[in-house]
Amino acid sequence: MQNKLYRIASFLSIVLIPFFLDAQVATSIWSAEEQRELYGYCQKPGLMQQFNVSAETADKIGNIQYWASIQKMKIEANTNDTFATASEVDAAALKKLSSLSLSSSLLKELANQLKLGEYSKGCALTTLFVNHAYDTLTKEQFVLAYKKKFRKPIMDQLVVNGRQADMLIEAEAWKQKESLIISAIPENDFNRIRKTVIMNNELERKYKQVDLTDQQKNNAILFFSKNLL
């Protein structure tokens, strides 16, 4: 399931970013605890998928990165009695990572992330995309208008039946209204990311109910991003 969500998140980041607004803010504002949570949403499944590491090993990597975040924050606050510079923290963290018997390619990637401070980046699963052109439409209005204009093209291009097309339109309408609600949460509030993750996971559940292949699902996401009311 985690690998499937990672593949979907990767696809979303490629096809949807050019079409929508309201991306989440940079990760530097998050606390160490929030960065660890963000790691669990994005980097953990990514490492498991790309480098074939176990969930247990991925958690250990996340704990080491969390420790490094704490140490660097203490350095910035001038309260670190062990390390004087971020480089010293990175060296110590890399030593801890090396003890996990990771592949050389993964160690190189993690070392680079430590150096750049990018080990708690967001991803499509945590990023909110809002189409403000739909702000004034109710969910029911969106469904009626979209069915009238695009129901047949959805059936033809995605090779689905009428019931599946209707379910996809209902899911898209739900997503659009949920996105609008979440967009009211300030960008510097981590709850915006948490609710976005919940929304995207629920959208995945709705797609699963439509009984699509992965290719049909990807085509549906692309269709809705390109075909606007």
Secondary structure, DSSP 8 states (H G I E B T S, - for coil): -HHHHHHHHHHHHHHTTTT-B-----GGGS-HHHHHHHHHHTHHHHHHHHH---HHHHHHHHHHHHHHHHHHHHHHTT--SS-SSHHHHHHHHHHHHHTT---HHHHHHHHHHHHHT-TT---GGG---B-GGGTT--HHHHHHHHHHHHHHHHHHHHT--HHHHHHHHHHHHHHHHHHHHHTTS-TT-THHHHHHHHHHHHHHHHHHHHT--HHHHHHHHHHHHH---
